[in-house]
């Protein structure tokens, strides 16, 4: 791509939906990570449909990514994910493996992991060295179709106001290599160390984004648009905004809730633009502080909610937004899924549940309480 090359946004005629769910392979006996993705992929039996759901490899061979096709509703996306996960289980059950998902594995370490055979992955690790070798992290990515390139950056910039809500709800990475980090989402802090990862710049016009990408290409920071690994980013080829905020989600129930929340937020903001209203934004330093607060404190975070610096408990602000989004959820046929969102704070987010298991196992004299945490993640994934 030269400096004169445009980045064409392949606009979506309707607010379609796509989900990418990174799931983790663990040994049934030890509960440690298992670099068995190649064997699982080779044995998988899924319909050969380029436009349909699929399972793909990832950076590490302990991971497979479950990807939907283009969907219209959260229910459709969830059905595809469930079907693909069932196909994976038929293979992993025979291989003595379990499937889990969280932002991090409680006690896994990189030195024991195998990297997928791909020149892009080899180049990433060669460049990023120690930080790249720490990428034992997993997440959920949600794509929502947008019908005009002129809406993409305004929606993206305002979605940053909702970053802490999504991160607090999905936080599932309190442990790192056997240690409690004190964070609800340690994954978010690890991933942002990579070049071009982390929070996006708040560009006002599409041309500014094109200029940024050109500069990154000319200076060798990236080789292609996919190397821009922002937490929220445009996906021009697909005609979507891709929300990559969420930690790996341990259950399909929580995944349905978070997907519905993202879908409703994007469509709500689109509707505000259609009505001629300007979307609210916050200074980058407020956005950055909110990311840190929600990563550190999760559902107990006091977040900044507007450019004036007003603060609220993240769950209080979330409650108001869920009420505001009810009409949007009805139009998108995801009322049931959006109603699952309050259940996450009520039952405890994953980081809270993991710590509760660890404390209970430790109090009961377990020799390996972090293995008990993985046991709980295995059970949650199976129960859904």
N, C-alpha and C positions, 0 to 999 in steps of 0.2 A: 504494500500500500504506500503510495507516494504522498507527499504533502498536499498534492492537489486532489487526491482521491476522496470522494465523498463516502460517508458511511450511510448507506441506505437502510432505513428502518422499514421492514416488511410488515406494515401495519396489519393488525388483526381486526377483522370486521365486527367481532363481538368479543366480550371479555372471557376468552377461553382460559383453561386452567391446565397446568401440568405440574407434576410433583416428582422430585428426585429424593429417594430415601436411602441413605447409606446404612447398610446393616453389616454386622460384624460376626465373624465366625470364631467360635470358641470351642476348645476341646471339652467333650462331655465329662471327662474324668477330672481334669486339672482345673477347668474353667479359665485357663490361660488362652491367649490369642492363638489361632491356628492359621498358618499360611496355606490354606487349602482352596483358595478361590479358583485356581486353574482347574482343579479336579471337579469342583462343583459346577463351574461353567461348562466343562466338557460333557457332563452327564445331564445337564438341564434339558428338559423337553418343553419348549414354548412355541406357540404359533409363529411362523416366520412372516411377520407383518411389519415392514419398516415404519408404518405410521402408528402401530399399536404399542402396547406395553412391552418392555424388554428389561433384561438384566445385563448390566455392563460391568467391566472390571474397573478398578480404581488404582490409585497410587500403590497401595500395599496389597499384598496377596492374602491378607486376612479380611478383606472387604469386598463385598459386591454391592452394586448400586441398583436399586429397584426403581424403574422409571416408567411413568405412565405415558400413554399417547396423549393426543390433544383431547381434553375433556371439556364438557360444558358445566358440570356440577361437581361438587365435592363428593357426593355419593358415587358418581361414576369413577372418579379418581380413586376413591377408597376401595371400590370393588376390584379395580385393576391391580392395585397394590396387594390386596389380599390374595388374589388369584396367583400373582407372581410369587408371593411369599410362600404360598402353599406348594408351588412347584419346587422352590428352593428346599423346603423342608423334606420333601420326598427324597431328595438327594442327601441332604445333611443327616437325616435320621439313619440312613444306611451307612454313612461314613463315620458315625460316632461323634457328630458335631452338633452344637446348638447354635442358634441364631439370636443375637441380642442387638440392642441399639442404645447408645448413650453418647454424650459428647466426648467422653474419654472412657477407656477401660481402667478400672480402679487400680490394677497393679501391673499392667502390661508395660514393657519397656521396648524401645525401638531396636536395640541390638539383636533381639531375637526374631525380627521380622524380615520377610523377603519382599522385595520390590517387584512390581509387575514389569514385564518385559516391554518397555516402550521408550523410544528415544526422548520423548518429551519429559517423562518422569526422571530419566537419568540426568538430563540436562538441568532440571529443577534442583535435584539434590546436589549436583556438582556445584551449582551456583550458590545455593543457600546454605550448604554445609550443615553446621550443627543445628541451626533453626529448622532447616528442611527435614533433618533426620528426627525431629521431635513431633512430626505431624501424625501422631497417633490420635487423631481427632476425627469426629464424624458429625455430620449435620443433615439438615433437611432444607431443600431448596424448593421454593414455590414460584412458578411462573404464572403471570396473569396477562392476558392479551390486552393491548392498548391500540385504539383505532387511529391514532394520529401521532406522528413524530413530535408535534408541537406540545403534546400533553406529557410526554415521557419525563422530561426533567422536572417540570413543576410537581408532578406526582411523586417522583423519586425524592425530591427535596423535602416534601411534607411527610412522606413515609418515615423519614428520619425522626420526626417527632414521636413516632410510635415504636421506635426501636426498643426502648426499655421494656415496654409491655410484652413484646414478643420474646425478648431475651429472658426476662424474668419467668415467664410462663414455661419456656422450654428448657431452662437451665438444668443440665444433667451431667455436669462434669466437675464435681467437687474434688475428686481424687486425681492425683497425677503420680504415676510410677510408685504407688503404694503410700503416698502421703496426702493427707487432707490439706488442700491449698488454702483453705479459708474462703475461697471464692465459690459462688454458686455456679458460675460458668468460667472455668479455667480455659476451656477450648477457645473462647472468644479472644482471650489475651494471647494465647499461643499463635493463633492463625494470623493475627494482625502484624506479626513480626516479619512476614514475607513481603518482598517488594510488591507494590501495587495492591496488597491486601488491606483489609480494614475498612474504615469509613470512606465513602465516596466524597469527592469534591462536589460542592454545590454550584454547579454551572447554571447560568441563566438561559443560555441558548444552545441549541444543538450544535451550532458551529463551534462553540467553545469546547464541547466534548470532542468533536472531530479534530480540533487543533491539539488537544491533549493527547489523543491517540497517535496523531502524526508525530508529535514530539517524542513520545515514548518509543515509537518505532525507529525514528531517525537516530536516536541516542542509544538504541540497543537495549533499552529496559525491557521491552516485550518483543516477541516475534509475531504475535497476532492478537486479535481482540480478546480471545479467550484467556490471555494472560493477565487481563485486568480483573483481579479477583476480589472486587469490592464486596462488602456485605450486602449491599443492594446495588444492582447494576442493570443497565439496559441490555437486552439481548436482541440486537437488530435483526439477526437472521430469522429468529422465531417470532418477532413482533411482540415481544413481551417485556415486562419488568420482572426481573428475577430477584426474589427476596431470599437471601442466604443467611439471615440473622440467626435462625434457630439452631440450637444444639440438637444432636441426634435424639430422636423421640422414641422412648421405650415401648409405647403402645400405639396401636392403630387408632384407638379412641382419642388419645391426645393429638395424634397427627391430624385426624379429622377436624378437631377443634381449632388447631392452629391454622390449618389450610383455609377453613371457613373465615377465620378472622382476617387473614391476609387478603382473601378474595373480596370480602366485604369492604375492607379499607380502600383497596385500589379502586373498586367500582364507585364507592362513595366519593372519593376525591375526583374521579373522572366526572361524576355528576355535578360536583361543585364547579368545575371548569366549564361544563356545558351550560350551566346557569349564569355564567359570567362573573362568578365570584373568585376573588384572588385567594389562593391557598396560603395558609399561615406557615411560616418557617421560623426557625430559631438560629441564632449565631452558631457557627461551627464549634465554638468552645462549650456551648450548652449541650450540643449533641454529643460531643466527646465525653463530657462529664456524665451524661446520662448512661452512655455505654458502660463506663467504668462502674457507676453506682449499681446498675442492674446486674453486671457481671459479679460484682463483689457481694451484694446483699440480696439479690434475687427478688422475691416477692415482698421483702421488707424494705426495699429501696424507696427513699424519698426522691422523687424525680422532678426535674424542671419541666414545666408544662407549656411555657410560652416565652416569647422573646423578652418579656418584662421580668423574667426570673421567678415567677410564681412557682411554688413547690407543692406537691401533693404526694401522698403514699401511692405507689404505682397501682395497687389493687383498687383504691378508691377511684382513681381516674379511669381505670379499665371498666369499672362498673358503669360509669356514665357513658362510655363509648359503646358498650354492648347494647345499652338501651337505644342510643342514637342509630346504631346500625341495624336494628330489627327490621325496618322497612326494606333495606337493601337485601338482607338475608332472605326475606320473603320473595323478592323478585328473583334472586339467584337460586331459590329452592334449597337453601341450606340452613333453614331455621333450626332444625334439630341439631345440626352440627355446631352452630354458633352457641346453642344452649349448653353445649358440653364445656365451654370455656370456663365458666365459674366453678366447675367441678375440679379444675386443676388446683386452684388455691384451697378449695375445701378439703380435698384429699391429701394435699401436699404435692408440690412439684417434685420432679424426679430427684433433684439434689437433696431435698429434704427427706424423701423416702429412703434414699441410699444411706444417708447419715443415721437415720433411725434404725435401719437394719444393722449397721455397723455397731452402734451403741448397744443394741439389744444382744447381738452376738458376743460382743466383748464382755458384757455383764454376765452372760451365761457361760463364760469361760471358753469360748471358741478359740481354737488354736490359730485359725486363719479367718478372721472376721471379714476381710475383703473378699475372700472366696464366697462367703455367705452373701455379700452384696451382689456378686455376679449371679449367684443362685437366684436372688430376687429379680434381677433383670431378665434372666431366662424365663422365670415363671410369668413375669409381667408380659413379655412378648408373646408367650403361648396363650395367655388368657385374653390378650387383646386390649 
